[in-house]
Amino acid sequence: MTEHQHDDQDIGRNIRRIVIVGGGTAGWMSAAYLARKLRHLPIAITVVDSSAIGTVGVGEATVPAIRDFFEAVELGEPEVLAATEGTIKYGIRFVDWAGAGKSFFHPFGLYGVPARDVAFHHYWLKLRAAGHEHPLSHYCLATQLAERSLFLPPPDRVVNDLGVFNFAVHFDASKFAAMLRRLSMANGVAHIDARIDHVERDGGHGRVVAVTTADGGRIEGDLWIDCSGFRSLLLGEAMAVPYRDWRRWLPCDRAIALPCRAAGPHKPMTTATARAAGWQWLIPLQHRVGNGHVYCSEFISDDEAETVLRENVEGEVLAEPNRLRFTTGHRERFWEGNVVGIGLSSGFLEPLESTSIVLIQSGLERLVKLFPDRGMDPRLAKTYNQQSVLEFERIRDFLVLHYAANKRLGERFWDAMRTMELPGTLQGRLDAWRAGGEFVRHEWDTFQDPSWLSMYAGFGDLPARHSPLADQFSTAELTDTFDRMRAAIGATLQHAEPHAAFLARNRSRAA
């Protein structure tokens, strides 16, 4: 066999047809991403969804990785902000989690500057023990921008860690999906608006061959992307992949979403406020505020949960409540045969840290790196599944920490969360932190050291001592250095503009 013949044979095995089942955020993110990444290959991409079936569409907050997605699909951030009524997000404020009247911030940025191979937080702990009263938040530029309602883009080059920060966006999820739909179809993606009646599998491998629609159509595919939401039409129903239930660690199982008018300008942050049996989100957009109550049905009724939400929105309600029921966890396998689950079809981790959209993104990135041919080598799926499970477990541990570290004493839900047995991986992280202020890092961590530090400090869960290596500097030397850090952050803030002014300028430029 010649080299040319071998190439032709390989090409004959290549994927020719990708079918994405379901639209919404997951479906159209998948279509837009695959259309760009596979544009030089002869692959037909089709999205099949039904306009008669609603989408969840409440995921309006993201993490900074969304900026990489914009770049990958060749969308500009100003364009996205204008088309989706978007706003800037520098992190999440947690209100009343550490006790009534207390709040702290999880920023998208670093704290302070390390020195002589010793992390900044050890010097901060040393000064704190000596009576230094400045909180950790004074040493993070992202936090200060958020608190002052300012916007400043991250610099291309930074002098030191004080200048390292990032931002994410809030957007109207339905407007974002519509934007991606237009982009995808402009890039050659086909769209079929139809309800799927039947999934056809072959008798040998059990792979999905085709779907038939309510109007009698038949759609064939080689690779199937399940974006059918909680129903999990392909991965869960057709392929019968079991679900791994994590409610023993994350027992919130319901949510109510309710948009309202804004009472005034908002800071560039998401707000998560603890309630008696869960928590409430507030996500500011340009045209409205997104609100939602995530709760555990074992501790509060649906009617009571809705009342709590309605009593705690700031303006006129703009729509009927959108009620969701869910089970935290994931499918045991994210890729089965020739089906890959993306988004809610593969698993769900409650929206406490805005991870739903980044999990869609990472699933797509992973799929392209491990892209199969029609032979569907099971070793690719095995690798994909191992990495996906690890990513879910890492995020799970970070979310569980929010609940387990709470300081809301005397409330049944919160008392139960504080006393539960933790996943072993999370307990290991806590042990290393409490013993010596050390961060344990794992493969496929989504949240890095500064995120964990913001939680530990926010909940007052601090090591009993700083590292002995922090004694390389005297208290006086550190006091002077810390004063200069705060001054440097203050000087940088002078170059920022009001968040509202930035949005107005962006709107006028896009008009």
N, C-alpha and C positions, 0 to 999 in steps of 0.2 A: 504493500500500500504506500502510495506516495504521500508526502506531507500535505499536498493540496487536497487529496482525497480524504485524508484524515480530518482536515479542517471542515470540509463539506459535511462529513458525517457528524461532526460535533455541532455544526450549525443546525443540522436537521433535528437535533435533540433540544434545541433552545426553546425557551418559553416564547410562545407567539401571542397568547391571549391572556391578559390579566382581567379578572372580573372583581370589582369591588361591590360588595353587597351592603347597601346602606349609605346614606348621604350624611348630613350633619357635619359636625366639626371633624370627626374621625375620618369619614368617607372622603370628604373633599380635601382634607390635609393629605390623605394617602394619594389621591388622584393627582394633586398638584405636585407633590414631592416625586412620585414615581415618573410622572410625565417629564420632569426636568432631568432627573438622574438617568433615565433610560432613553432619552430622546434620540440617541444615535443608534438605537437598536430597532429592528422591525417588530415592535411589540404593540399590539392594539390594547388599549386600556378602556374599559367600560365601567361606568357606575350605574348600578341598578338600585333605584330607591323609589318609594311611593310617596307622592305628595299628600296622600291620605293618611300617612302614618306620621305622627309628630316626632320630633327629636327632643332629647333632654334639654340641650341648649342653655343651661344655666352656668356653664363653666366660663366665667368671664375674667378670671385672673390667671396670670402665667408666672413663670420664673424666667430669669435672663436668657436661658437657652432658646427661648422663642425668637430671639434676634438672629440666631444661627439659622433657624428655619426660614425666616424672612429672606435672608441672604441666599439660602439654598434654592428657593423658588423664585428668586429675583423680584422680590417685593421691597420697596423702600419703606422704612418706618414712618416717615411723614405721610405717605400714601395710605398705610394701614390705619394710622391714627385718625385720619380724616374720614375714611370710608366706614369705619366701625365705631365712630363716636368715642374713640379710645382716649385713655389718660395714661400717665406715667405711674409706675409703681417702683419704689425703692425698697420695699419690704413689707412686713406685716406687723401691725401693732396688736398685741395680746392684752385685752382688758379684763381685769378681775380673775384671771387664771391663778395668779399668785396671792389671791385674797381680795376681798372687796376694796375697791378704791385704788388698787395697784395696777400698773400696766408696765409693759416692757416691749421692746422692738426687736424683731429679727430682720436685720438689714442684708442687702445684697452688697456687702463690702467687707473690708478687713478692719481690724482694730489695731491701732497703734503701729509701732515698728519694733521688730525683734532686735536683739543686740547680743553679740558674742555667742551665737547659736542657742540663745535662750528666748523662748516665746514671750511676746509682750505681756500676756496675761499673768505670767509669774512675777514680773516687775509690778504690775498693777496690784496683785495680791499682797506683795511686800509693802507697798505704800498704803494699801487699805488697812493692813494690820497696824500700821504706824499712825493711823488716824486720818489719812488722805480721804477726802469726802467726795471727790469727783467720780460719778458713775462711769461705767465702761462706755456708755453711749457717747460720752464727750470726746471719745477718741476714734469715732467712726464717721467718716464724711457722708456716707449714704444716709445714716440716721439723722444727721444734722440737716441735710437737704430736705429729707422727708418732713421733719418736725417744723421746718421753717417754710414749707410749701414752695420750695425752689426747684428749678430744673437746671441741671448742668450735665452735658454729655461727658462720658468717660474720656479722658485724654488718650491720645495714641501712645504717648510715652509718659511714664511716671518717674518721678525722682526717687520715691521710696514707697513703702506699703501704705502710707497715709493717703496716697492718691489712688489707691486701687479700689474701685467700686464699679457697680454695674446697675442696670435697671431692667425691668420687665414692663409689660403693658397690661392694662385692663382693657377689654373690648366687649362689644355686644357680640355674643357668640353666633347668633343667627346672621348678623351682618358680615361677620368674618367668614362663615361658611359660604354665604352668597358671593363674597369677593373671590374666594378660592374656586368656587364653581365656575365663575366667569373666566378666571385665569386658566383653569384646567381645560375648559372647552376650547379656549383660544389656542391652547397647546395640543389640540387633537384628541382630547378625551371624549368618548361618546357617552351620552346620558340616556338612559331608558327609564321613564317614569312608569313603573308598574309594580304591583304587589306580587311577591313570589308565592306561588301555591305549593310547589313541590321541589325537592332537591333530589337529583338523580345521581346515584353513586355506582361505580363499576363493581362487578361481582368479584373481581380478583383482589386488587389492592384496597378496595373500599374507598377510593378517592372520589371526590366530587367531579362529575363529568359535565353536568349541565343543571340549570334551573328552568322550571317552566313557570310562566306568569299567569295571572288571573285572566288575561285577555287571550290566552292560548299561545303566547310566544315561547320560544325555547332559546336559551342563551348558553353557549358552550364556553368553557375556559380551561386553561392549563394550570394557572395559579389563581387561587381564590383568597381575597382579603375580606375577612368578616368584620364589618363595621356596623352590625345590626343592633348595637347597643346591648342593654341588659338581656334581651331575648337570646342573644348568641345563637342565631339561626343555624349557622354552619358548624361552628366549633362545638357548641354545647348540644344543640338538638341533633343535627345530622351526624356529626362525628362522635357524639356521646362522650366528650371529654369531661371527666368529673370536676367538681368545683371544690376548692380548698377553703373552708370557712374559717375566718379569723375573728369572729365576733367575741371570742373569749378575751381578746386583747383590745379590740375596737368595736364595742357593742352598739354604737350609734347605727341605727338601721333605717332611719327615715329623714326626709328633709322637705321643707316647704320653702319655695322661692316666691318672692313678692317684690316687684319693682315699684319705686315711688319717685315722686319729684324731689329734687334736691332743695334743701332749705337754704343753701349757700355754697360757696366754694369749698372744695375738699382738699385735704393734703394728698400728695402723691403716694398713697399707701393703701393696702387692704387693712381692714380692721376685723378682728375676731374677738367677740365679746362672750365670755362664759355666761351661760344660763343654768338654771337649776338642774336640768337633765340633758345638757348638751351645750351648744354654742351658736352664736349668730354671726353671720358674715355681713359686711358692708363693703361694697365695691363701687366706687364712684366712677361714673361715665360722664361724658359731656352732656348728654340729653336726659339722664336719669340716674338713679342710684339702684344698684342691685342689692337686694337683701335676701337673706335666707336663714332658716333655723334648722340646724342639724341636731337630731336628738335620738335618744334611746326610748323606744316605745314601751319598754318594761317599766319606765319611771314616770312617764307622762303620756296622756292621751293625745290623739291627733288634734282634737278641738282645743285642748289646753295649749298645745304647742303653737297652734295658729294664733290664739289669743295673745300669747307672749310676743310673737312676732309683730302682730298688728299694733300692739301697744308700744313697740320700740322701733318703729320706722319714723323718719323725720318729716315726711311730707305726704301729699295726696297719693294714695295707691293708684297705680296706673293699669293694673290688669288683675285678672282672677289668679288666685294662688296656683302654683304648679307644684303638685305633690309627688314625691318620689319615694319609692321603697327600694332598699338595696341590702345586700349582704357583703360586708368587706371581705376581701380575699381574692383569689384568682383561680383560673382554670389550671389544672395540674400540668397541662401542656399548652403552650401558646401557639405552637405549630404542630399540626397533626396531619399527616399525609400531604395533601397539596392545599391545605387550608391554614392561613395565618390569621390569628385574631388580633385586631388592632383596636384600642380603645376599650369601651365598657364590655364588649363581647369577651374579652380575655381576662378581665378582673376590674376591681374597683377599690380604690383607697380614698376614703372620704376627703373632701376638698380643703382640709385644714391647712395644707401648705401648697395649695394650687398645683398639684402634681399631675392631674389628669391629662392635660395637654402635653406636658413634657414626656409622659409615658407613651403617648401616641407618636411623638417625634422620635424618641429613642427606639421604639419598635420598628419604625420605618428605616431608620439609619442602620439598624442591625440587619434587617432583611436585605437591604441593598448590599451590605458587606458580605453576606452569606448567600447571595442570590443563586437559586438553584437552576438546573435545567429540568426538562420534563421527567427525568429519571427520579427526581426528588430524593437524592441521597439522604438516608435517615441520619447520617452523621451531622449534616448541616442543621437539621431540625433539633437534634440533641444539644448541639452547641447553643443554638438560639434559645432553647428552653432553659438550659442551665443559667445563661446570662439573664434572661428575663425574670426568672424566679429570684435570683440574687438581688436584682434591682428592686423588685417588689419588697423583698424582706428588709432591705436596707431602709427604704422609705417607711415601711411599717414600723420599724424600731424607732425612727425619729418621731413619728406621729404618736406612738405609745408613750414616749417620754413626756409629751405635752400633758397627757392625762395623769400619768403616774406621779408626776412631780407637783401636781396641783396643791394649793394651800387653802382650798375651800372646805373648811371643817364643818361637820354636822349636817351635810347634805348627802342623802343616800347614794345618789349616783356617783358623786365625787369621792365619797369615802370608799366606795367599792373600787373605784379606779385606782385610788392611792394604795390600796392593800392587795391588789392582784399580783399573781406570780408573773414575772416578766419573762419575755423570750431570753434565752441564754445569751444570745449575742448582745442584746441591750444591757443585760446585767453585767456582762464583761466590760462594756464601755464605761458603765457607771462605777464599777470597782476601780478601774484604772484612773478615772478622773478623781474620785474621792480620796484615793490613796496618795496620789502624787500630781494631780493636775495634768494628767497625760491624756491625749486623744488617741483612741484606737481607730485605725483606718482599715477599711475592708474594701475588697474589690467590688466595683459597681456601686460605690457610695454616690448618691446624688447630692447629699448635703455634706459639706466639708467642715473643717475645724471651726471657722467663725460662726457657722450656724449652730453648732453644738454649744459653743461658748455663750452665744446669746441666750440659749435656753437655760443652761446651768446658772448663769449670772441672773437672768430674769427671775428664776424661781428661788434664788438665794441658795442654791445647792453648790457650795464652794468647798474646795479642799481645806482641811484644817491648817495646812501650811503651804507656803510657796516652795518652789524648788530651791535647794541650797545654792544652786548655781546663780540664782538671782542676787546673791550677796557679793557678786563681783563689783557691784556699784553701791555706794552709800545711799542712804535715804535722801540726803541733801542733793546728791548728784541726780538721782531719779526725779526728785521734785522739780528741779530746774529743767530737766529734759521733758518731763510731762507738761510743764507750763508751755514750753516751746511747741510741743505737738498741738496743743489746743489752739495756740496762736496761729499756727500754720493752717489748721483747718478753718479758723475764722477768716484768715486772709483769702483762702480759696473760695469761701462762700460769697465774697464780694464780687466774684466773677459770674455768679449764677443769676438767673432771671426768675421772676415769679412763675410758678407752674401755670397759672391761668393765662398769663401773658404769652407764654410759649405756645399754649394750645390755640389761643386766638390768632397768633401769627401763623401757625401751621395751617389753620383753617383758611385764612385769607389767601395764603400761598397756593393751597390746593384748589381753591374756587375757580 
